[in-house]
Amino acid sequence: MLTVEHLTKRFDGVPVLTDFSCVFPETGIVAIAGPSGYGKTTLLRCIAGLEKPDGGVISGVPERIAYCFQEDRLLPWRTALGNLEAVLGKRRRAEALGWLERVGLADAADKYPSELSGGMRSRVAFARALAFDAPLLLLDEPFHALDDATRADMESLLAEKSRGKLVLLVTHQAPPEGAPVVRIGER
């Protein structure tokens, strides 16, 4: 079980997280909400091991984690399909094409990130995180560049493809229906 106890993190002496504790469920989607600049992204980065906490303990982190950052972080020299193949391997091309179809981008498989809109790049990054098939999925505002209808479609896909996994979803929007909300940084 993923557990965060008394997590503290400062940047240049400025506290971002102070004595934050939470025990997350084994599975399900958990929304992480709060004002901008109060540690939601920092929490995910600490869980992923990308930031070293100044204090506290994080335990129960699985070895395999999928992370969808706020920015798409697509490989600019690879097509949309190539970005999926980066986590699946070229031998699983049919599966990579299936993921692009699931996020509504089957027609964009041969396009490079520079040829895609912001929302399309976000969907490729989201599909890549889901395709990685890890027991812990960290999503940092993955739907911020999407219109309401596309966002609803991606939330449905997330609910379907994340069964049996723990998903931590940072969002400034309304959380998916039925998702518990962990509030962070409210003073």
Residue pairs with C-beta under 8 A, 6 or more apart in sequence:
1 23
1 24
1 25
1 26
1 60
2 23
2 24
2 47
2 58
2 59
2 60
2 61
2 136
2 166
3 22
3 23
3 24
3 57
3 58
3 59
3 60
4 20
4 21
4 22
4 23
4 24
4 43
4 46
4 47
4 56
4 57
4 58
5 21
5 56
5 57
5 58
5 59
6 19
6 20
6 21
6 55
6 56
6 57
7 17
7 19
7 20
7 21
7 43
7 46
7 53
7 55
7 56
7 57
7 58
8 15
8 17
8 18
8 19
8 20
8 53
8 54
8 55
8 56
9 15
9 16
9 17
9 39
9 42
9 46
9 51
9 53
9 54
10 16
10 54
16 37
16 38
16 39
16 42
17 39
17 42
17 43
17 46
17 53
17 184
17 185
19 56
20 39
20 43
20 56
20 184
21 56
22 182
24 30
24 166
24 168
24 182
25 166
25 180
26 166
27 163
27 164
27 165
27 166
28 166
28 167
28 179
28 180
29 158
29 159
29 162
29 167
29 169
29 175
29 176
29 179
30 166
30 167
30 168
30 169
30 179
30 180
30 181
30 182
31 169
31 170
31 171
31 175
31 176
31 179
31 180
31 181
31 182
32 40
32 43
32 44
32 168
32 169
32 170
32 171
32 181
32 182
32 184
33 40
33 170
33 171
33 172
33 175
33 181
33 182
33 183
33 184
34 40
34 183
34 184
34 185
34 186
35 185
35 186
36 172
37 185
38 184
38 185
38 186
38 187
39 184
39 185
40 140
40 170
40 184
40 185
41 70
41 140
41 170
42 51
43 168
43 184
44 67
44 138
44 140
44 168
44 170
45 51
46 52
46 53
46 58
47 58
47 61
47 65
47 136
47 138
47 168
48 61
48 65
48 67
48 138
49 61
61 136
62 134
62 135
62 136
64 132
64 134
64 135
64 136
65 134
65 136
65 137
65 138
66 129
66 130
66 132
66 133
66 134
66 136
66 137
66 138
67 129
67 137
67 138
67 140
68 125
68 126
68 128
68 129
68 137
68 138
68 139
68 140
68 142
69 125
69 140
70 140
70 141
70 144
72 113
72 118
72 121
72 122
72 124
72 125
73 125
74 80
74 83
74 113
74 121
74 124
74 125
74 128
75 82
75 83
75 86
75 113
76 112
76 113
76 114
77 112
78 85
78 86
78 112
79 109
79 110
79 111
79 112
80 100
80 105
80 108
80 109
80 110
80 111
80 112
80 113
80 116
80 120
80 124
81 93
81 96
81 97
81 100
81 109
81 110
83 113
83 124
83 125
83 128
84 96
84 97
84 99
84 100
84 124
84 127
84 128
84 131
85 92
85 93
85 96
86 128
87 128
87 131
87 132
88 95
88 96
88 131
95 131
96 131
97 106
97 109
99 127
99 128
99 130
99 131
100 106
100 108
100 109
100 124
100 127
102 127
102 157
103 123
103 124
103 126
103 127
103 154
103 157
104 123
104 150
104 153
105 120
105 123
105 124
105 127
108 115
108 116
108 120
108 124
111 120
113 121
113 124
116 124
117 145
118 145
119 145
119 146
119 147
119 150
121 145
122 142
122 143
122 144
122 145
122 146
123 146
123 150
123 154
125 142
126 139
126 142
126 143
126 154
129 137
129 139
129 142
130 137
130 157
130 158
130 161
130 162
134 165
135 164
135 165
135 166
136 165
136 166
136 167
136 168
137 162
137 165
137 166
137 167
137 168
138 168
139 158
139 167
139 168
139 169
139 170
140 170
141 170
141 171
141 172
142 154
142 169
143 150
143 151
143 154
143 155
143 171
143 173
144 172
144 173
146 154
151 173
155 176
158 167
158 169
158 176
159 176
169 175
169 176
169 179
175 181
